[in-house]
Amino acid sequence: MNEFAKILCDIGAVKIQPNDPYTFTSGWKSPIYIDCRMIISFPEQRKRVIQAMCDQVEQFAQAGKIDFIAGGETAGIPYAAFIADRLGLPMIYVRKKPKEFGTKSSIEGRINPGWDGVLVEDLMTDGRSKEMFAQSISSAGGSVKRIIVVARYDLFPTVIIEQDVRSLVTTREIIDHLIGDRVVDDNTSHVLELFRDDPVLWSSRMGGRAV
């Protein structure tokens, strides 16, 4: 069993609505929603998650230099702060769109030309926002070499991302935990199985995105 699947379920970060599915920004319908923002309110679980993400950063750093940790507005910011502080690295964060006043920058913090970094986020659905954040960093003179997220919706089609993407847990692993450990009832288990086995078909049948 994936320990992070259990952590997310134990703190109530996994929401399930089999009959009234969630609609993601990308248009996909899902009976399961993962609210990784909740982790920041649980010190012990947060410590374990941050340590695992730091381990990923350090593992990657063995193959090349890491000059900064970046977080995306808004959910990725606390993760970037925790990790950058623990590893003693500079931190930046990336806005979803440039400020409309002052510097009109999309990057907060200092990034030097030629710097290589890691983008950390809470969640990845189809990868579009991660691609946008990486492009903003590239435009500022830096480069994202790896993306690390807490949870990844590995069931939906994703955009092609240049960077290596790592996650602590996937939706499939969370569903397997919910069903295997009988965390949910039989009816909900059946819905989750149908979704897991063909998420695109399930989404289209529930009025969501189909392609």
C-alpha positions in Angstrom: 0.0 0.0 0.0 1.2 3.5 -0.8 1.7 5.3 2.6 0.7 8.7 1.1 -2.6 7.3 -0.1 -3.4 6.4 3.5 -2.1 9.8 4.8 -4.4 11.7 2.4 -7.4 9.5 3.3 -6.7 9.7 7.0 -6.7 13.5 7.1 -9.8 13.8 5.0 -8.1 15.2 1.9 -9.8 12.6 -0.4 -13.3 13.6 -1.2 -15.7 11.3 -2.9 -19.0 12.1 -4.7 -20.1 9.1 -6.8 -23.4 10.6 -7.8 -22.5 14.2 -8.0 -19.0 14.2 -9.6 -16.5 17.0 -9.4 -15.7 19.0 -12.5 -12.1 20.0 -12.9 -10.8 23.1 -14.6 -9.8 20.9 -17.6 -13.4 19.8 -18.0 -13.0 16.2 -16.8 -15.6 14.8 -14.4 -14.4 12.7 -11.5 -16.0 11.0 -8.5 -12.9 11.7 -6.5 -11.2 14.9 -5.6 -7.9 15.2 -3.8 -7.4 18.3 -1.7 -3.7 18.4 -1.0 -4.0 21.8 0.5 -5.2 20.2 3.7 -1.8 18.7 4.4 -0.4 22.0 5.6 -2.7 21.8 8.6 -1.5 18.5 9.9 2.1 18.8 11.2 3.1 15.1 11.5 1.7 14.2 8.1 3.1 17.4 6.6 6.5 16.5 7.9 6.5 13.1 6.2 5.2 14.5 2.9 7.8 17.3 2.8 10.6 14.9 3.7 9.6 12.6 0.9 9.6 15.6 -1.6 13.0 16.7 -0.2 14.3 13.2 -0.8 13.1 13.5 -4.5 14.9 16.8 -4.9 18.1 15.5 -3.3 18.0 12.4 -5.5 17.7 14.5 -8.6 20.4 16.9 -7.3 22.9 14.0 -7.5 22.7 14.2 -11.3 23.0 17.9 -11.6 22.9 21.3 -9.9 19.7 22.7 -8.3 19.7 26.4 -7.9 16.2 27.1 -6.7 12.8 25.6 -5.7 9.7 27.0 -7.4 6.1 26.9 -6.4 3.1 27.7 -8.5 0.3 30.1 -7.4 -1.3 29.3 -5.0 -1.2 25.7 -3.8 2.4 25.1 -4.6 3.7 28.0 -2.6 3.7 26.4 0.9 5.3 23.3 -0.4 8.1 25.3 -2.1 8.6 27.3 1.1 8.9 24.2 3.3 11.2 22.4 0.9 13.5 25.4 0.2 13.8 26.2 3.9 14.7 22.6 4.8 17.2 22.2 2.0 18.7 25.7 2.3 17.8 26.7 -1.3 16.5 29.9 -2.8 12.8 30.0 -3.5 10.6 31.7 -6.1 6.9 31.4 -6.9 5.2 31.7 -10.2 1.9 33.6 -10.7 -0.8 32.3 -13.0 -0.7 35.6 -14.8 1.6 38.6 -14.5 0.7 41.3 -11.9 -1.2 44.2 -13.4 0.8 46.8 -11.4 4.3 47.5 -10.2 6.8 45.2 -11.9 4.1 43.3 -13.8 6.2 40.2 -13.2 4.9 36.6 -13.2 7.9 35.6 -11.0 8.1 36.5 -7.4 11.6 36.3 -5.9 14.9 36.4 -7.6 16.0 34.1 -10.4 19.3 34.5 -12.1 19.9 33.6 -15.8 21.1 30.1 -16.2 19.6 28.8 -12.9 18.2 25.3 -12.9 15.4 24.4 -10.5 12.7 22.1 -9.4 9.0 23.0 -9.6 7.0 21.6 -6.7 3.2 21.5 -6.6 0.3 19.9 -4.7 -1.5 18.2 -7.6 -1.3 17.5 -11.3 -4.4 16.7 -13.4 -3.5 17.1 -17.1 -0.3 19.1 -16.7 -1.3 22.3 -18.4 -0.7 24.6 -15.4 2.7 22.9 -14.8 3.7 23.5 -18.4 2.6 27.2 -18.1 4.6 27.7 -14.9 7.7 26.1 -16.5 7.4 28.4 -19.5 7.2 31.5 -17.2 10.4 30.4 -15.5 12.1 29.8 -18.8 11.0 33.3 -20.0 12.7 34.8 -16.8 16.0 33.1 -17.7 15.7 30.0 -15.5 15.0 26.3 -16.3 12.8 23.7 -14.7 14.5 20.4 -14.7 12.0 18.3 -12.7 8.5 18.6 -11.4 7.5 17.0 -8.1 3.8 16.8 -7.0 2.2 15.2 -4.0 -0.6 13.6 -6.0 -1.1 13.0 -9.7 -4.3 12.1 -11.6 -2.6 9.5 -13.6 -5.9 8.4 -15.2 -6.5 11.3 -17.6 -4.7 12.1 -20.8 -2.0 14.7 -20.2 -0.1 17.2 -22.2 3.4 16.3 -23.2 5.7 17.9 -20.6 9.4 18.2 -21.3 10.4 17.8 -17.6 10.5 14.6 -15.6 7.4 14.5 -13.4 7.4 12.6 -10.1 4.6 12.1 -7.6 4.3 10.6 -4.2 1.0 9.0 -5.0 -1.4 8.6 -7.9 -5.2 8.5 -8.1 -5.1 4.9 -9.0 -3.1 4.1 -5.8 -5.6 6.1 -3.8 -8.6 4.2 -5.3 -6.9 0.9 -4.8 -6.4 1.8 -1.1 -10.1 2.9 -0.7 -11.3 -0.3 -2.3 -8.7 -2.7 -0.9 -9.0 -1.6 2.7 -12.8 -1.2 2.4 -12.7 2.4 3.3 -15.8 3.0 1.2 -19.0 1.0 0.7 -19.6 -1.5 -2.1 -21.6 0.9 -4.2 -18.9 3.6 -4.1 -16.3 0.9 -4.7 -18.1 -0.1 -7.9 -18.2 3.5 -9.1 -14.5 4.0 -8.4 -13.7 0.8 -10.2 -15.6 2.0 -13.3 -13.9 5.4 -13.2 -10.4 3.8 -12.7 -10.8 1.3 -15.5 -12.1 3.9 -18.1 -12.0 7.5 -16.8 -12.6 9.1 -20.2 -15.7 7.1 -20.8 -16.9 7.7 -17.2 -16.4 11.4 -17.6 -18.3 11.6 -20.9 -21.2 9.6 -19.5 -21.4 12.1 -16.6 -21.5 15.1 -18.9 -17.8 15.9 -18.7 -15.0 16.1 -21.1 -14.6 13.1 -23.5 -11.4 13.8 -25.3 
